[in-house]
């Protein structure tokens, strides 16, 4: 029987960081751009329309603030742990040294939802924008090759759509996976360019749209609840926060690149908190301008930002907005597909996954096998499932991971109070506790279908742990 609470010694983790095969090439600004690259994507370019039209109306701004508060608490905790334990693996690694192996495995398995499933989700959004852009240029791709073959509707369940496969979504995952195999520095340079493009496009949208705002579209600011839980009113705002949480999932990807940061103790907190601060301000401004330009019931579209620009009459800006969205979504896919293999890499080094996942390419110094496996699975998910199914599952999995980060800070402060902490979470234990409560509160507003998927995924993960991980764990072997 495995010792489920076996913990990895912290000094062992720090020694592993110094002996890492991964190449340290990322500075503080690379990490800030990495975080922004992951955060600004499908959440702002796609899900803002869904949340405003179905859940919160103009009060989507409050949904952003609620989600940002939960992220800020988790972000401060991430910054403390990432600076103290600069190891690839993110919250999986933090959990291993604080609450034990089994819980670390559960979180590591949960992170697959956040990163791998998120990459698939965003690639579906990328497909929608690229198809729209090509159509405006006179190039049409058959619907059967640009949509998921299955869909899910409340009360109906899964049903066929008549489509064959989402080919553009598969293409972008394949292209990004290939880039990541060749090197993280090359990928970071590409990401920096993309981040600059999409941030410029968002600022352009704000500057162009602000003078066309019709304040009547903000009345009522909090639409009256329809009588159904989670549809407008305050329950709608909180459900909106739970759904829009998908828009914030990128900042923790910074911590997965810890072993490739030049000065992780200093640069990781800058990357995490800097990217979160920039994106929160942009999100709130976009929410205000978008709902001021277009009545919220009309935002139930796959390209709400482009619809907002069309409402201004500045139609020449629409193609630029779509190009910015395409660029923005590309960088999110890149960061998600960069983060997931490094979690697999760390889990394999611990013996919980087969050794192939920890192999590093002799020339490119990247975890190429886990990157290729991640890419293949992401391509299958992106080609088959629609964004609505994937995004809610990702939000739920991410909230669980963030709550665990906050718990890890509390436990480590109690067990190892004298450890060197280059960055300290302020107002502890209140900030970690607030983060746990905020994340769990948002989770309560996610619909039952997403919970069912999460429970099924976790059951599969627990089976994998007992059938393989517990038998091959290096920590378990050291206890015998």
N, C-alpha and C positions, 0 to 999 in steps of 0.2 A: 504494500500500500504506500503510495507516494506521500511525502510530507508536504501537504498543500500550502503550509505557511513558511516553507523554507525560503530564506531571503539571501540574495546575492550580496556579499560584503562590499561596502562602498569603496574600500581601497583597491579591491579587485577591478571594479569598474574604472577607476581612475587610471590604473596601470594599463588597462586595455585601450584607453583613449590615447595614451602616449605611444603605444605600439601599433596603432592603427595602420592598415595598408592603404586606406583611402587618402587621397591627395588633398592637402589643406590649401585651398585657393580662394576662399570666399571672405571678403572683408565686410565691415558693418553695412556699407551702402548696398553691397550685393544682397545681404540678408534682408534689409528693408525692402528692396525691390522684389526680392523673392516672396516676401510676405504680401506686398501689394499685388504682385502678380497672381497669387493664389486667391486673395480676397475679392478683388474686383473682377467679377465674371458673371456667371449665370444668375447670381443673386440679384444684381442690379440691372442687368440687361434683359433678364427673362422673368424672374419671380416677382419683381415689383408690381407688374401688371396683375398677376394672379392674386397677390395678397391684397392690393388695393381694391380690386373689383369683387372679390369673394368674401373677404374677412374684415378689413379695417377701414376702407375708404380713405379719405385724406389723413386719418389718424394712423396711417402706415408710418408716419413720422414718429409717433409714440412707440410703435412696434419696433422700429429701428433703435430707439433709445433703450427700451427694455432689453433687447438682444445685446446691445452694446454694453449695458451694465454687467450682464452675465459674462460677456467676453472680457471686459476689463478686469473683473475679479479673477477669472481664470488666467488671463494674460499675465497679471502680476505674479500669480503662482507659478506659471510656466517659466517666467523670467528668472525666478529664484532657483528653481530646480535645474533649468537648462544651464545656468551659470555655474552651479555647484557640481552638476553631473553632466559634463559636456560630451555625451555619448549619443551616437545615432540610435534611434529607437523610440524617442519621444516619451510619451506617458507610459508606454510599456516598460521601459527601462526604469523610470521613476517608481512605478508600482512594484517592480521586482525587488528593489532595495528597501521598500517601506512596508508593504503589506503582504509580500510573499509571492511565490511562483504561480500558484493557481490563479490568483487574482490578476497577476501580470499577464498570464496567458489569455484570460477572458478579455482584458483590455486590449491586448495585442490583436486578438481576433476581432474585437469591436473596431479597431482602427482600420481594418481592411474595409469596413463599410465606409468609413470617413474618406479614405484616400482612393482605393480602387473603384468603389462604387461612385464616388464623386467624380472621378475622371470620366467614367462612362456617362454620368448625368450631364456633365458640362459638354461633352462631345455631342450629345443629342441637341443641346441648345445651339452649339456651333453649327450643326447641320442645318437647323432652321434658318439661321441668319445667312449662311452661305447660299442656300437655295433661293432665299428671297433676293439676295444681291445679284446672283446670276440671272434670275428671272427678270429683274429690272434692266439687265444688260442684254436681254433678248435670248438668253440661254435657258432652256427649260429641261429639267431632269424629271423623268416619270415619277409620279407619286409613289408607285410601287417600290421604287428604289430609294426613297427618302423618308420613309416612315417605318415605325415599328410594326411588326406583324401581329402583336397582341396589345391590348389596352385593358385598363381596369376602371370600372365605374361602380361607385357606391350603390348597393342594392342589386347590382347585376353581376358583378364579379369580373373575371377575365373573359374576354371575348376577342375573336379575330377581327382584324381591321381590313383585311384584303390586301395589305401591302406584303412585300416579300422580305425586305431587309432595309435598314438605314445605312446605305452605302457611304455617304459623306462622313458620317460619324465614325465608321470603321477606318476610313482613310486617314482622318486627322490623328487617331490614336496610333496608327501604324507609323505615320510620319514622326510624331513626337517620340515614340519608343525608340525608333532608329537614331534620332538625335541624342537621346539620353545614353545610349550604349556607347557613343563615341566620346563622351566626356562631360563632366559636370561644369567645368569652366566654360566650355563652348556653349552649353545649355544656359548658363547664367548670363552670358553676354547677349544671347538671343532674347532671353527673358527681359533684360534691362531695356532693350530697344522696344519690345512690345509694350512694356509697362509705360514707357514714355508716350507711346502712341495713344494708348487707351485712356490714360489720364488726361492727355490733351483733348481728346474727343469729349470726355465728360465735362471738362471745364468749358469747352466750346458750347456744349448743350446748355449748361447753366447760364452762360453769358448771353447766348442767343435767346433763350426761353424766358428769362426773368422779366423782360419788358412786355411780354405777351400774356402774362398771367392774368386770369380772370378770377378775382377773389370769390365770386359767386360759386365757383366750383368747390370751394372749401366749406360751404354751408350745406348741411351740418358737418362740422369737422369730425364728430364721432357719430356716424349714422346709427339710427335706432336699431336695436337687435330685431332680427326677423322672427324671433320666437324659437329659433333653432340655436343650440349651443354652438358658439364659435363663429357665428355669422353676424358680424357687426356688433356694435356695443362694446363693452369692456371685454367680454369673453372673446370677441372677434379680434380685438387688439392683441390679446395674449396668444391666441392661436396664430395670428399673423406673425408675432414675434418668434413663435416656435418654428414656423415655416421659413421665415426670412433669416433664421439663424444660419441657414445654408449659405447665406451671403457672407458670413464671417469665418467660415471654417479654415481659411488659408493661413492665419497667423501662426498656428501651431506647427505648420509644415516647416517653419524656420528651424525649430528644434531638431527635426530629423536630419538636418545637415550639420549637426554639431561637430562631427569628426572631420568635416571638410571646411570648417571655419578657421581662419588664421589665428584669431584670438577669441576663443569661444566665451570665456568668462566676461569679457567686456562687450563683445559684438552681439551675442545672442539676445540679451535684454534690449539692446538698441533695435535690433531687427524685429523683435516681437512687438514691443510697445510702440515703436515708431510707425510700423505698418498699420497697426490697429488704430492709432490716433488719426492718421491721414484718411483712412477709409471711412471711419465713422463720420467725420465731418462731411465728406463727399456724399455719403449715403443720405444723411439728413437733408442736405440741400437738394439732392436729386428727388427725394420723396416730395418735398414741398413744391418744387417747380413742376414736376410731372403731373401731380394732382391739380395744380393750378392751371395747367394748360388744357387738360382733357378731363371731362367728368369721369369720375372713377368707375362707373359701370361699363364704360367703353374701353377699359384697359385690359380686358380679358383677351389678350392677343399675345402671340409668341415674341413680338418685337415692340414692346411698349415705348421704349426710348425713341425709336424711329417714328412711332405714331405721335408722340409728343412734338417732335420737330415738324411733322406734317401739319399739325394743328396751328403752327405759327405762320404757315404759308411760305416758309423758307425751304422749299422742296429741294433746293440744290444741296442742302446740308444732309439730307436723308442718306445718300450713298456714303458720305463720310462717316455718319453715325454707324451705319451697318459695317463698314470696314473697321471702325474702332471696336465694335462688338466682336467681330470675327477675330481681331488681334487680341482683344481682352480674354476671350474664351480660350484662345490658343495657349496663352500663358498660364491660365488656370490648369488646363490639362497637363501642361509641362510640369508644373510644381506638384500636382497630385501624383503623377507618374514618377516623379523624382523621389517623393516621400515614401511611397509604399514599398519599393524594393529595399530601402534602407531599414525599414522595420523588419521585413523578412530576413535581411542580412543579419541583424542583431539577434533575432529569434533562432536562426540557424546556428549562429556562433554559441548560443546557449544550449544547443542540442535539442531544442523543442521542435525544430523543423529539419528536414533532410539536409545534409552538408552542401548539396548543390546550390542551395539558396545563398550560401555565404561565399561562393567563388567570386574572385575579383579578376577582371580581365588583365592579363599580363602587360598589355600595352596601354590601354585606356584608363586603367585603375578604377573601373566602375563595376558594381555588382551586376554583371551583364546577364547572367542566367535568370536571376530573380526579376530583372527589368524586362526581359523577354517574356517570361511567364505572366507577369503582371499585365503587360501589353496585350497578350493573347486573350486573357480572361476579360479585360476591359473592352476589347473589340467585340467579343461575343455579347456582353451585356449591352453595349451601345447599339449594336445592330438589331437587337431583339426587343428591348424594353423601352417604353416611353418615359419622358422626363418626370411626369407626375408621380410614378411609382418609385423611381429611384431617389428623387430629391427628398421626399418625406422620410425615407429610411435613413438617408445620410444625416439629416438633421437630428434624428433621434439618437443615432449612434454617436454623433459628435457631442451632443449634450451629456451623454453618459461618460464619455472620455474626459470632458472638461471637469465634471463633478469629481472624477477620480484624481485629477491633478490637484484640485483644492484639498481633497482629503489627504493626499500624499504629503503636502506641505505641513498640515496639522500634525500628522503622525511623525514625520521626520524632525519637526521642531521639538516634539516631546521626547523622542528616543535619542536623538543626537543633537542636543542643544549647543554643543561646543564646536560643531563643524564650521569650517570657514564658508561663509556665504558672501560671494562677491556682490550679489544683489539680494536685498531683503524685501520681502513682501511687506508693505507698510500696513500698520493697524492690524497686525495679526493678533489674535485669531479671528477678528471680525471680518476681514476681507475674505479669507478662505471659506468661512461659514456662510457669508452672504453669497459667495459664488456657488456653493453646493445647493443652497436653497433656491437660488435663481435658476440654475440649470434643471433641478428636479421639478421646479414649478413649470418651466417651459415644456418639459417632457410630458407633463400631465395634460397638455393641450394638443398633443399630436394625436391624430385619429387612430382608431382601433386597428385598422388594417396594417399600418406601419408597425404597431406594437406586435402584431402577429408575425410579421416578417422577421422582426428583430429576435423574437423568442425562438423562432425556427432556426435562424442563423446561429444563435448562441448555443442551442442544443447540439447542432452539428459540430461547433467548435469544441464543446466539452467532450464529445465523443472522440474527436481527433486527439485531444490532449491525453486522454486515458489510454487510447490505443497506440499512440506513438510518442508524444511529447514526454510524458511521465517516465517512460521506459528508457529514453535516451538523454534525459536531462543531465547536464554536467554538474549542476548543483546537487541533484538527488544522488548522483554517483559519489560525490565528495562526502556525503553523510553516511555512506555505508562503511 
